[in-house]
Amino acid sequence: MNLRKLPAIVMSALLVAAVSHAALSQTTATASSAEPSKRTAAAKQESNAADSQSDKLYTVVDGTKVDKQTLMGWRTWRALACERCHGAAQEGLVGPPLVDSLKRLTKQEFHDTIMNGRPEKGMPPFSASKMVNDNWEGLYAYLKGRSDGQIKPGHLYPLDSDKK
């Protein structure tokens, strides 16, 4: 069968089916080895504490000038066209509003979500993307800054100290 001659809609359906099957297999395997909810809750508290005690995730000035890592996170957001589902201001469309989600997701939960996706909800996994693998922490910082209300929606620029 020549896959190049298949209509785009058929190719999309095949891809979604394959991704869903892989995610279901992985979810089933993970669910069987899941820890009790008490340990999960404790791990989440530890992760939240680590997030708040770690180095500052982002630096922002005037709402639009950010550090290099956060800028790369924003560029990753733009390159992957995440706004198609999550909205230009991360307010949510068919995908959830990330300005709300990042108030409760830990850094590890965010990482797991973007790498594994949520195919049952329409979010593809991005673990095969070099850009995501290289910049996921910057993407987290960007979205956390948006969630915190420190980074304004729209175009971002490098901090003056980061320009060369």
N, C-alpha and C positions, 0 to 999 in steps of 0.2 A: 504494500500500500504506500503510495506517495503522499507523505504527510504535508508537503508543501502545497498540494492542490486542495486540501480540506479547507472549507470556509473557516474564518477566524472564530466564529461562534462555536463551531464544533471543537476546534483546538482548545478554546477556553474551557469548554465543558470537560474535555478529556483531562486537562491540567488540573482543574478543580477536583475531579474525581480521584485522580492519582494522589494529590496532596491530601485530600480528606482521608483516603485509605491509609496513607502513611502516618498521618496524625492520629488516627484512631488506633492503629497498631501500637504506636508509641504511648498513647494515653493509657491503653489497656495494660501495657507492661509497667508503666509508671504507677498506675493505681494499685496494682497488686503488691507493690513494694512501698506504699506510702506509709509514713510515720503516723502515729496517733495524733489527733488534732491538738492535744495539749503541747506536744513537742513542736508542732508546726507553729502554734501561736507564740511559743517562747522564742523560736527561731526568728519569727517576724519581728518581735519586739527587739531582739538583739540587732537585727539588720537595720531597723529604724534608728536605733541608738547609734549604730556605726555610721549611718548616713549623716546624722546630725553632728557627730563628733569628728567626722573626716574633714579633710581640707575643704575649704569653701568650694562648692560645685562650680560656681560661675562667678564672673566679675562683670558687672554691667554699670554703665554710666549713661545718664540721660535716657535710659530705657531702650536705646538702640545701638550703643557701642558695647561690644562684648569681647571677652578674651578669645584667644585663638581656638581653643578646644570647643567652646560654645559656638563660635562662628562656624566651625566645621560641622558641628551637629545641626545647625540651621541649614547649612548647605546640603547636608545629607537629607534632611526633611524635604527640601525643595527638589533635589535631584530625584528622589523616589516618589514625588508627587503625593505625599501623604495627605495633603489637603483635600484630595478627591473624596476621601472618606471621613476624615476627621475635621474638615473645615479649615479655611485659611487662617482663622484666629484660634484654631484648636477647639472650637466651640461644639464640634460634633455635627455630623450629617448622618450618613448611614453607619458610620463608626461612632464610638462613644466620644464624648467631649473630654479631651485629654487634659484640659485645664482643671477638670474635676478629678479625673483618674489619678493624676500625678500627686494629688493630695494624700492618697492612701496607698498607692503602689510603692513597694520598696524597690531599690535599685535592682536587686536580684529578680524580683517579679517582672519588672520592666524588661530586663535582659531576656528572661525566659520567654516572655510574650513576643518580643520582636524576632527572636531567633526561631522559635517554634511556631509562631503564628497562632491563630485561633480559626482554623479552617472551617469549623462548624458555624462560625459567625461571619465568615467571609474574609478574614484577615489571613493573607498568605505568610508563610515563614520567610524570613530574610537571612537565614543562616548561610545561604550560598552567595550572598552579596559581599564582595570585598569592601565596598564602601561602608556598609553597615558594620562589618566586623572591625574595621579600622576606626570607626567613629561613633559607635553606639554610646559610649560614655558622654561624648559631646552632645549627642542627640538627647540623652537623658538630662544633661545639664540645661540644654536649651528649653526643653519641655517643662522641667522643674522651675526654671526662671519664669516661664509663661504662667505656670500654675501659681507661683508665689506672687504674681502681679508685678514683678520687677522688670521683666522684658516685655516690651510693647509688641503687638502684632505688626507684621509687615517686614520691610527690609532691615537687615542688620549690617553693621559696619564694624571693622576692627577698632579696638582701642587705639588711641593715638600712640601709646607706648609700644603697640604690636606692629605698627606700620614700619616698613623698611624701604 
